[in-house]
Amino acid sequence: MKKLFSTLYVSTQGAYISKERENIVVSLQSKELFRAPVHLINSVVCFGNIMCSPFLLGLCAENNASVSYFTEYGRFIAKVQSPVSGNVLLRKQQYKYSDDGKFCLETAQSVLLGKLSNSRTVINRALRDHEDKISDSDKLKQVSDGLRRAIANVFNAENVDVLRGMEGDAAVAYFSVFNKLILNHKEEFFMPGRNRRPPKDRVNCLLSFVYTLLVHDVSSALEGVGLDPQVGFLHKDRPGRPSLSLDIMEEFRSVIADRLVLTLINLSQVNANGFSESPSGGVIMDDENRKIVIDAYRKRKEEEIFHPFFKENIHIGLLYHAQALLFARYIRGDIDAYPPFIWK
Amino acid sequence: MLVLISYDISTIDAGGQKRLRRVSKECLDYGQRVQYSVFECEVDPTQWIFLKDKLLNTVNLKKDSIRFYMLGSDWKRKIEHYGCKKPVDLHGTLII
C-alpha cells in the first residue's frame, strides 16, 4: 500500500518556494523558513500570494507531488501536475460509461448509499453518545428514520434525476438538525441551514473550508490511480467542476468533514472571535483558525480506521486512495459494483 | 526507514573542501541536517542503495570516515532531542 506522507501548507504571504537540488525550500525575503527533500512530501498547498519557481513545479511534477493554489480564504484556483498521468484506457472506459445511463444509475446508487448511511451514522452516534446533552433528540430520531427510508429507496430509483432529488431532500433534512449536534458555544456557532459562496455563518465557513481540503485530497487520489476527476456519474459534467471527486467525496462528507467541524466546535478548539464578515456578507476565518483546522484535519488523516471491504485498518488519509482504487477496479470490470466506504 | 549519517572529511588537502561540500549536498537530497556533520535521511531500500553508492563514491576512504546508523522504521521512539535547533518533524503539520 501507498505510504502516507505530509502535505506542505504555505500560508505566509509573500513566501517564495524554490527548488534546490532535490529539496523544496520555502523562503521569505531570502531568509530560509523550511527545507525538506521532495520524496517526503505528498503535495504542496499554497494559500494566497505564494510564489513557486518553475523549477520547483518541475521537481514536484517529476516526483508526483501536486502543487495547488488557493486564495487566502481557501477558494481553489489552480493545480499543477505532471505532463503524463494515469492510464488512458481506464479513462476512455470511464468516459464511455459516463454516457451509459444504466451504469450512471448504478454508480450513483452506490455513491448515495454511502452518503446516506454515513450521514445517518453520524446522527445515530451523536444520539447514542450524547443523548442527554441534545436538546431535541426526537427531531434527530425523525431525521434518522427518514434517512433509513431513503436508504431503502435508493435501489428503487429509476433514473439519476430521482436520485439527485433524494440526495437534495436528505441533505436538507440532515442540515436542518446539524445545529443540534453542536453542544458547546451555541450562540456563536449556529447555522440556519447549509449555505455557501459565500458561507454566511461560522459553521458554514468551517464546513466549506474542510470540504475544500477534502475535494483536493480526493481529486489527487483519483488522479493517482489514473481516473479523470472531472467526469462524474451522480454529479453532472460541468466545465471546471471535479464531478467524480464530488461523487466519491459524498461518502466522506459527514464521516470526516462534518465530524471534524463538530469536534473543533464542541471541544472549543476554534476561536469564535477569529471570524470576520466581509462586505458581501460572507464569513471568513483568520489565519489562526485556519491553522487549527488544517492541523486537526492532518491529525485526523493519521488516525486509523477499519475498512470493511479491505478488512484491515488503514490511515484515514489513505481512505481516499483506497476508494479511488476500488472505483478504478469497478470501471475496469474487476468488481461488479462500487463499494462505498460505510462507517460503522 | 531512517538512516543516521555522520562523517569526518579531512580538509587538509586540496580536494577535502570539495568532498565535504558534495557529501553534505548528497545527504541533503534525501534528508535533513540535524547537526553540522550529522544527517537524518528517511529513505526506502531503493533510495538507500542510490544514496549509499553516491556517498561512497564521493568520499576518499583513505582520509575520511563515514558512518551509517540504521534506525529502521520504528525510529520515532529511539531519538531524543535536547537544546536548540530542533529538526523539523516532517510527519507533523507542515504549515509555513
Interface residues (C-beta under 8 A of the other chain):
Chain A: F5 S6 T7 L8 Y9 V10 S11 T12 A15 R21 E22 N23 V26 L33 F34 R35 A36 P37 H39 L40 I41 K291 I294 D295 R298 K299 E302
Chain B: K25 L28 D29 Y30 G31 Q32 C41 E42 V43 Q47 V88 L90 H91 G92 T93 L94 I95 I96
